[in-house]
């Protein structure tokens, strides 16, 4: 009888503590960024914060620069789930040093990945191709779509990575090695060129990034640039349009964090504990984005699919909170 009473008392206390946590959470705004992985993460956060911690969550439109600026200047929204911080690092570091904002989880646990890639099947068939120099030494493997030498696919016009890829192409003397840069014209066309290469079993060489649906569908190998990253060179030349004498360099590491306001940190209690633990590797995110794309699913659909079919999130929240989320789904 005493044992049963203890169990009942523990259950009552647990329910009471969870109710207090839910009552204290309040209204939270979360930036729903305009790309697929960030959209999914925003909905994962909404589902967990609402159903596990009783928060009243509002999703608001977001993008890197306007969201970061608004958080620093106005203290809203409360959460940016997937902020690629390199472009705003100095200002964000200052805001966190002052305690106005806080870095939570590094949401992509192996960072965002950018660089030059080749299809995995081509890498398997040519294990000697490990670096950019190795690929540039084999123009025969990467035919130009118009039959004019070899091709290295760059980013569409207007993307910063077109500048970076162009400077690195010059630094590694790509033209002298028989290559031409190919501007695909759009992000969709760049993705389509990878899909087409896979369908034909042909070579492909160029810029891409992760996490993305394309890399979830078509495994690619990222090549090593063969030199250490020089941040001064990157900031003064590699990433600068019209740099006269670019040098060989490695791609800058793309740091991707969840950033929260001081209000969120101080008002949500266990909600902040959850946000601080939440992270996934690119391999899992790639899979989820491929599922999203194949099923023409929304960010909310993808979040629900993740919570129902993947177990990683169960290490982010206590058992009773897991049950609340699963029951809600």
C-alpha beads as a LAMMPS data file, in Angstrom:
LAMMPS data file: protein, C-alpha beads

329 atoms
328 bonds

1 atom types
1 bond types

-500.0 500.0 xlo xhi
-500.0 500.0 ylo yhi
-500.0 500.0 zlo zhi

Masses

1 110.0

Atoms # bond

1 1 1 0.000 0.000 0.000
2 1 1 2.826 2.412 0.885
3 1 1 4.485 1.627 -2.446
4 1 1 1.277 2.419 -4.373
5 1 1 0.827 5.639 -2.408
6 1 1 4.367 6.680 -3.300
7 1 1 3.692 6.075 -6.988
8 1 1 0.455 8.058 -6.849
9 1 1 2.127 10.884 -4.948
10 1 1 5.002 10.973 -7.459
11 1 1 2.524 11.114 -10.333
12 1 1 0.640 13.983 -8.700
13 1 1 3.866 15.895 -8.068
14 1 1 5.055 15.270 -11.639
15 1 1 1.741 16.462 -13.052
16 1 1 1.837 19.489 -10.782
17 1 1 5.383 20.442 -11.779
18 1 1 4.583 19.986 -15.466
19 1 1 1.458 22.128 -15.080
20 1 1 3.469 24.892 -13.421
21 1 1 6.044 24.753 -16.211
22 1 1 3.283 24.996 -18.796
23 1 1 1.569 27.858 -17.010
24 1 1 4.798 29.876 -16.835
25 1 1 5.809 29.598 -20.484
26 1 1 3.628 32.368 -21.940
27 1 1 3.518 33.603 -25.523
28 1 1 6.535 32.885 -27.738
29 1 1 7.306 34.057 -31.285
30 1 1 9.417 31.817 -33.533
31 1 1 10.897 32.818 -36.890
32 1 1 9.808 30.511 -39.690
33 1 1 12.659 31.081 -42.120
34 1 1 12.063 30.827 -45.856
35 1 1 14.031 27.641 -46.544
36 1 1 12.967 24.038 -46.018
37 1 1 15.078 22.878 -43.064
38 1 1 14.422 26.023 -41.029
39 1 1 10.714 25.793 -41.824
40 1 1 10.673 22.224 -40.490
41 1 1 12.590 23.134 -37.320
42 1 1 10.204 26.011 -36.604
43 1 1 7.267 23.601 -36.656
44 1 1 9.111 21.020 -34.527
45 1 1 9.681 23.747 -31.946
46 1 1 6.066 24.863 -32.133
47 1 1 4.726 21.337 -31.612
48 1 1 7.035 20.585 -28.696
49 1 1 6.826 23.948 -26.927
50 1 1 3.037 24.032 -27.191
51 1 1 2.276 20.421 -26.299
52 1 1 5.080 19.636 -23.848
53 1 1 5.453 23.017 -22.137
54 1 1 2.153 24.796 -22.749
55 1 1 3.625 27.740 -24.614
56 1 1 1.410 29.828 -26.867
57 1 1 3.563 29.831 -30.031
58 1 1 3.207 32.181 -32.981
59 1 1 5.261 31.575 -36.121
60 1 1 6.387 34.726 -37.926
61 1 1 8.086 35.015 -41.346
62 1 1 11.871 35.245 -41.208
63 1 1 15.126 35.442 -43.121
64 1 1 18.724 35.656 -41.942
65 1 1 19.452 39.378 -41.974
66 1 1 16.013 40.829 -41.094
67 1 1 15.427 38.281 -38.314
68 1 1 18.843 38.794 -36.737
69 1 1 18.478 42.576 -36.978
70 1 1 15.007 42.523 -35.430
71 1 1 16.164 40.297 -32.572
72 1 1 19.108 42.566 -31.840
73 1 1 17.194 45.846 -32.102
74 1 1 13.668 44.939 -30.928
75 1 1 14.074 41.691 -28.982
76 1 1 11.701 39.851 -31.293
77 1 1 11.050 37.218 -32.454
78 1 1 11.989 35.176 -29.388
79 1 1 13.566 32.284 -31.297
80 1 1 15.435 31.918 -34.588
81 1 1 15.661 28.111 -34.872
82 1 1 18.195 27.902 -37.715
83 1 1 20.321 31.017 -38.049
84 1 1 23.352 30.818 -40.357
85 1 1 25.349 33.292 -38.347
86 1 1 28.528 33.896 -40.376
87 1 1 27.140 36.974 -42.111
88 1 1 26.062 38.578 -38.804
89 1 1 28.598 37.021 -36.415
90 1 1 30.233 40.217 -35.141
91 1 1 26.931 41.910 -34.293
92 1 1 25.494 38.723 -32.764
93 1 1 28.581 38.170 -30.621
94 1 1 28.216 41.718 -29.320
95 1 1 24.516 41.182 -28.536
96 1 1 25.241 37.936 -26.699
97 1 1 28.102 39.528 -24.766
98 1 1 25.624 42.169 -23.578
99 1 1 23.103 39.465 -22.616
100 1 1 20.399 40.660 -25.017
101 1 1 20.577 37.463 -27.080
102 1 1 21.844 33.948 -26.363
103 1 1 23.252 31.131 -28.472
104 1 1 21.396 27.897 -27.753
105 1 1 22.006 24.618 -29.599
106 1 1 24.214 24.357 -32.673
107 1 1 21.170 23.030 -34.475
108 1 1 23.116 21.383 -37.321
109 1 1 25.423 19.284 -35.183
110 1 1 28.044 18.874 -37.910
111 1 1 27.605 22.511 -39.069
112 1 1 26.197 23.668 -42.353
113 1 1 28.222 22.307 -45.250
114 1 1 29.229 24.299 -48.308
115 1 1 31.826 23.522 -50.930
116 1 1 32.474 21.655 -54.144
117 1 1 31.041 18.157 -54.575
118 1 1 31.056 15.183 -56.941
119 1 1 28.565 12.275 -57.070
120 1 1 29.332 9.517 -54.578
121 1 1 29.246 6.882 -57.346
122 1 1 31.969 8.784 -59.176
123 1 1 34.029 9.041 -55.993
124 1 1 33.625 5.299 -55.410
125 1 1 34.767 4.537 -58.952
126 1 1 37.707 6.974 -58.646
127 1 1 38.984 6.723 -55.056
128 1 1 42.014 8.812 -55.981
129 1 1 39.767 11.906 -56.292
130 1 1 39.819 13.350 -52.793
131 1 1 40.656 17.017 -53.298
132 1 1 39.629 19.826 -55.618
133 1 1 43.021 19.535 -57.332
134 1 1 42.353 15.822 -57.981
135 1 1 39.038 16.617 -59.673
136 1 1 40.495 19.462 -61.734
137 1 1 43.146 17.035 -63.005
138 1 1 40.373 14.893 -64.562
139 1 1 38.402 17.137 -66.947
140 1 1 37.450 14.014 -68.906
141 1 1 35.119 12.978 -66.052
142 1 1 33.090 16.193 -65.981
143 1 1 31.687 16.980 -69.434
144 1 1 30.319 20.431 -70.181
145 1 1 26.543 20.326 -70.913
146 1 1 27.191 22.112 -74.218
147 1 1 30.101 19.860 -75.163
148 1 1 32.785 22.512 -74.660
149 1 1 35.470 21.030 -72.422
150 1 1 34.755 20.325 -68.752
151 1 1 32.272 22.008 -66.418
152 1 1 32.290 23.258 -62.855
153 1 1 28.805 24.340 -61.766
154 1 1 28.675 27.575 -59.818
155 1 1 25.805 29.340 -58.040
156 1 1 23.174 31.396 -59.849
157 1 1 23.810 35.115 -60.330
158 1 1 23.072 37.118 -57.209
159 1 1 24.142 34.397 -54.773
160 1 1 27.242 35.212 -52.718
161 1 1 28.633 31.745 -53.386
162 1 1 28.976 32.633 -57.082
163 1 1 31.588 35.224 -56.119
164 1 1 33.394 32.778 -53.846
165 1 1 33.314 29.943 -56.361
166 1 1 34.588 32.261 -59.092
167 1 1 37.528 33.427 -56.997
168 1 1 38.443 29.883 -55.968
169 1 1 38.103 28.732 -59.590
170 1 1 40.661 31.402 -60.526
171 1 1 42.939 30.546 -57.595
172 1 1 42.985 26.850 -58.523
173 1 1 43.532 27.739 -62.232
174 1 1 40.418 25.880 -63.330
175 1 1 40.296 27.445 -66.784
176 1 1 43.883 26.436 -67.511
177 1 1 42.975 22.865 -66.605
178 1 1 40.202 22.671 -69.206
179 1 1 37.188 23.750 -67.147
180 1 1 34.551 26.421 -67.636
181 1 1 32.195 27.791 -65.003
182 1 1 28.531 27.022 -65.648
183 1 1 25.886 29.357 -64.221
184 1 1 22.757 27.184 -63.927
185 1 1 20.479 30.239 -63.831
186 1 1 18.529 29.271 -60.714
187 1 1 18.700 27.143 -57.583
188 1 1 16.199 24.746 -59.120
189 1 1 18.308 24.337 -62.237
190 1 1 21.420 23.731 -60.134
191 1 1 19.586 20.952 -58.275
192 1 1 18.242 19.651 -61.584
193 1 1 21.748 19.345 -63.014
194 1 1 22.679 16.981 -60.171
195 1 1 19.522 14.914 -60.678
196 1 1 20.180 14.695 -64.423
197 1 1 23.777 13.586 -63.861
198 1 1 22.553 10.858 -61.525
199 1 1 19.918 9.666 -63.982
200 1 1 22.530 9.400 -66.735
201 1 1 25.332 8.128 -64.486
202 1 1 27.552 10.975 -65.664
203 1 1 30.104 13.116 -63.907
204 1 1 29.134 16.323 -62.113
205 1 1 31.382 18.788 -60.293
206 1 1 30.383 22.002 -58.580
207 1 1 29.063 24.000 -55.656
208 1 1 26.319 22.759 -53.359
209 1 1 25.381 22.868 -49.711
210 1 1 23.793 20.797 -46.953
211 1 1 21.317 20.137 -45.541
212 1 1 19.183 19.923 -48.667
213 1 1 16.637 17.575 -50.219
214 1 1 18.920 16.980 -53.207
215 1 1 21.698 15.556 -51.037
216 1 1 19.082 13.422 -49.295
217 1 1 18.131 11.896 -52.641
218 1 1 21.503 11.886 -54.383
219 1 1 24.551 11.087 -52.208
220 1 1 27.450 13.409 -52.969
221 1 1 31.032 13.587 -51.766
222 1 1 32.386 16.954 -50.646
223 1 1 35.958 17.492 -51.813
224 1 1 38.791 18.797 -49.671
225 1 1 40.296 22.050 -50.909
226 1 1 43.707 20.768 -49.807
227 1 1 44.747 23.891 -47.907
228 1 1 43.846 25.272 -44.461
229 1 1 41.127 27.878 -44.206
230 1 1 42.585 31.387 -44.160
231 1 1 39.928 33.639 -42.675
232 1 1 41.747 36.883 -43.510
233 1 1 42.083 35.806 -47.145
234 1 1 38.418 34.800 -47.159
235 1 1 37.188 38.141 -45.816
236 1 1 39.492 40.345 -47.893
237 1 1 39.522 38.448 -51.185
238 1 1 37.855 35.019 -51.509
239 1 1 34.391 36.399 -50.755
240 1 1 34.969 39.784 -52.438
241 1 1 33.765 40.400 -55.971
242 1 1 36.530 41.515 -58.323
243 1 1 39.448 40.433 -56.120
244 1 1 42.496 40.758 -58.375
245 1 1 44.651 37.957 -57.030
246 1 1 42.679 35.281 -55.165
247 1 1 44.690 32.595 -53.393
248 1 1 43.839 28.961 -52.756
249 1 1 41.608 28.639 -49.717
250 1 1 39.224 26.246 -47.998
251 1 1 35.538 27.063 -47.678
252 1 1 34.618 28.839 -44.470
253 1 1 32.824 26.659 -41.901
254 1 1 29.147 27.603 -41.823
255 1 1 28.091 27.947 -38.179
256 1 1 24.363 27.373 -37.696
257 1 1 22.860 28.069 -34.277
258 1 1 19.529 28.547 -32.621
259 1 1 19.494 32.086 -31.221
260 1 1 17.040 33.179 -28.516
261 1 1 16.208 36.429 -26.777
262 1 1 16.863 37.093 -23.119
263 1 1 13.100 37.080 -22.583
264 1 1 12.848 33.510 -23.906
265 1 1 15.774 32.284 -21.831
266 1 1 14.383 33.726 -18.602
267 1 1 10.685 32.992 -19.066
268 1 1 10.401 29.488 -20.476
269 1 1 12.300 27.392 -17.915
270 1 1 12.354 23.823 -19.288
271 1 1 11.589 25.224 -22.721
272 1 1 15.086 26.698 -22.758
273 1 1 16.507 23.334 -21.683
274 1 1 14.832 21.756 -24.710
275 1 1 16.065 24.441 -27.125
276 1 1 19.609 24.044 -25.795
277 1 1 19.662 20.293 -26.541
278 1 1 17.944 20.271 -29.916
279 1 1 20.331 19.337 -32.760
280 1 1 20.436 16.989 -35.752
281 1 1 23.204 15.882 -38.141
282 1 1 22.953 16.870 -41.791
283 1 1 22.424 13.240 -42.822
284 1 1 19.115 13.108 -40.919
285 1 1 18.003 16.548 -42.104
286 1 1 18.837 15.594 -45.707
287 1 1 16.581 12.516 -45.364
288 1 1 13.742 14.587 -43.957
289 1 1 14.014 17.216 -46.676
290 1 1 14.039 14.505 -49.341
291 1 1 10.836 13.080 -47.809
292 1 1 9.340 16.586 -47.732
293 1 1 10.166 17.131 -51.382
294 1 1 8.960 13.715 -52.555
295 1 1 5.659 14.121 -50.733
296 1 1 5.181 17.826 -51.513
297 1 1 4.780 18.190 -47.767
298 1 1 4.597 21.357 -45.699
299 1 1 6.992 22.251 -42.897
300 1 1 4.350 21.162 -40.395
301 1 1 3.839 17.832 -42.181
302 1 1 7.585 17.215 -42.095
303 1 1 7.824 18.096 -38.404
304 1 1 5.036 15.629 -37.595
305 1 1 6.692 12.941 -39.756
306 1 1 9.967 13.491 -37.891
307 1 1 8.365 13.274 -34.443
308 1 1 6.464 10.127 -35.382
309 1 1 9.272 8.283 -37.169
310 1 1 12.588 9.400 -35.674
311 1 1 13.800 8.944 -32.110
312 1 1 16.466 11.645 -31.832
313 1 1 14.063 14.185 -30.335
314 1 1 13.310 11.963 -27.335
315 1 1 16.681 12.869 -25.830
316 1 1 15.673 16.547 -25.937
317 1 1 12.664 16.343 -23.620
318 1 1 11.746 14.355 -20.483
319 1 1 9.557 11.268 -20.726
320 1 1 6.340 12.952 -19.588
321 1 1 6.854 15.681 -22.188
322 1 1 7.383 13.030 -24.876
323 1 1 4.012 11.521 -24.000
324 1 1 2.336 14.937 -24.217
325 1 1 3.748 15.470 -27.699
326 1 1 2.903 11.979 -28.960
327 1 1 -0.616 12.203 -27.571
328 1 1 -1.117 15.525 -29.336
329 1 1 0.042 14.041 -32.639

Bonds

1 1 1 2
2 1 2 3
3 1 3 4
4 1 4 5
5 1 5 6
6 1 6 7
7 1 7 8
8 1 8 9
9 1 9 10
10 1 10 11
11 1 11 12
12 1 12 13
13 1 13 14
14 1 14 15
15 1 15 16
16 1 16 17
17 1 17 18
18 1 18 19
19 1 19 20
20 1 20 21
21 1 21 22
22 1 22 23
23 1 23 24
24 1 24 25
25 1 25 26
26 1 26 27
27 1 27 28
28 1 28 29
29 1 29 30
30 1 30 31
31 1 31 32
32 1 32 33
33 1 33 34
34 1 34 35
35 1 35 36
36 1 36 37
37 1 37 38
38 1 38 39
39 1 39 40
40 1 40 41
41 1 41 42
42 1 42 43
43 1 43 44
44 1 44 45
45 1 45 46
46 1 46 47
47 1 47 48
48 1 48 49
49 1 49 50
50 1 50 51
51 1 51 52
52 1 52 53
53 1 53 54
54 1 54 55
55 1 55 56
56 1 56 57
57 1 57 58
58 1 58 59
59 1 59 60
60 1 60 61
61 1 61 62
62 1 62 63
63 1 63 64
64 1 64 65
65 1 65 66
66 1 66 67
67 1 67 68
68 1 68 69
69 1 69 70
70 1 70 71
71 1 71 72
72 1 72 73
73 1 73 74
74 1 74 75
75 1 75 76
76 1 76 77
77 1 77 78
78 1 78 79
79 1 79 80
80 1 80 81
81 1 81 82
82 1 82 83
83 1 83 84
84 1 84 85
85 1 85 86
86 1 86 87
87 1 87 88
88 1 88 89
89 1 89 90
90 1 90 91
91 1 91 92
92 1 92 93
93 1 93 94
94 1 94 95
95 1 95 96
96 1 96 97
97 1 97 98
98 1 98 99
99 1 99 100
100 1 100 101
101 1 101 102
102 1 102 103
103 1 103 104
104 1 104 105
105 1 105 106
106 1 106 107
107 1 107 108
108 1 108 109
109 1 109 110
110 1 110 111
111 1 111 112
112 1 112 113
113 1 113 114
114 1 114 115
115 1 115 116
116 1 116 117
117 1 117 118
118 1 118 119
119 1 119 120
120 1 120 121
121 1 121 122
122 1 122 123
123 1 123 124
124 1 124 125
125 1 125 126
126 1 126 127
127 1 127 128
128 1 128 129
129 1 129 130
130 1 130 131
131 1 131 132
132 1 132 133
133 1 133 134
134 1 134 135
135 1 135 136
136 1 136 137
137 1 137 138
138 1 138 139
139 1 139 140
140 1 140 141
141 1 141 142
142 1 142 143
143 1 143 144
144 1 144 145
145 1 145 146
146 1 146 147
147 1 147 148
148 1 148 149
149 1 149 150
150 1 150 151
151 1 151 152
152 1 152 153
153 1 153 154
154 1 154 155
155 1 155 156
156 1 156 157
157 1 157 158
158 1 158 159
159 1 159 160
160 1 160 161
161 1 161 162
162 1 162 163
163 1 163 164
164 1 164 165
165 1 165 166
166 1 166 167
167 1 167 168
168 1 168 169
169 1 169 170
170 1 170 171
171 1 171 172
172 1 172 173
173 1 173 174
174 1 174 175
175 1 175 176
176 1 176 177
177 1 177 178
178 1 178 179
179 1 179 180
180 1 180 181
181 1 181 182
182 1 182 183
183 1 183 184
184 1 184 185
185 1 185 186
186 1 186 187
187 1 187 188
188 1 188 189
189 1 189 190
190 1 190 191
191 1 191 192
192 1 192 193
193 1 193 194
194 1 194 195
195 1 195 196
196 1 196 197
197 1 197 198
198 1 198 199
199 1 199 200
200 1 200 201
201 1 201 202
202 1 202 203
203 1 203 204
204 1 204 205
205 1 205 206
206 1 206 207
207 1 207 208
208 1 208 209
209 1 209 210
210 1 210 211
211 1 211 212
212 1 212 213
213 1 213 214
214 1 214 215
215 1 215 216
216 1 216 217
217 1 217 218
218 1 218 219
219 1 219 220
220 1 220 221
221 1 221 222
222 1 222 223
223 1 223 224
224 1 224 225
225 1 225 226
226 1 226 227
227 1 227 228
228 1 228 229
229 1 229 230
230 1 230 231
231 1 231 232
232 1 232 233
233 1 233 234
234 1 234 235
235 1 235 236
236 1 236 237
237 1 237 238
238 1 238 239
239 1 239 240
240 1 240 241
241 1 241 242
242 1 242 243
243 1 243 244
244 1 244 245
245 1 245 246
246 1 246 247
247 1 247 248
248 1 248 249
249 1 249 250
250 1 250 251
251 1 251 252
252 1 252 253
253 1 253 254
254 1 254 255
255 1 255 256
256 1 256 257
257 1 257 258
258 1 258 259
259 1 259 260
260 1 260 261
261 1 261 262
262 1 262 263
263 1 263 264
264 1 264 265
265 1 265 266
266 1 266 267
267 1 267 268
268 1 268 269
269 1 269 270
270 1 270 271
271 1 271 272
272 1 272 273
273 1 273 274
274 1 274 275
275 1 275 276
276 1 276 277
277 1 277 278
278 1 278 279
279 1 279 280
280 1 280 281
281 1 281 282
282 1 282 283
283 1 283 284
284 1 284 285
285 1 285 286
286 1 286 287
287 1 287 288
288 1 288 289
289 1 289 290
290 1 290 291
291 1 291 292
292 1 292 293
293 1 293 294
294 1 294 295
295 1 295 296
296 1 296 297
297 1 297 298
298 1 298 299
299 1 299 300
300 1 300 301
301 1 301 302
302 1 302 303
303 1 303 304
304 1 304 305
305 1 305 306
306 1 306 307
307 1 307 308
308 1 308 309
309 1 309 310
310 1 310 311
311 1 311 312
312 1 312 313
313 1 313 314
314 1 314 315
315 1 315 316
316 1 316 317
317 1 317 318
318 1 318 319
319 1 319 320
320 1 320 321
321 1 321 322
322 1 322 323
323 1 323 324
324 1 324 325
325 1 325 326
326 1 326 327
327 1 327 328
328 1 328 329
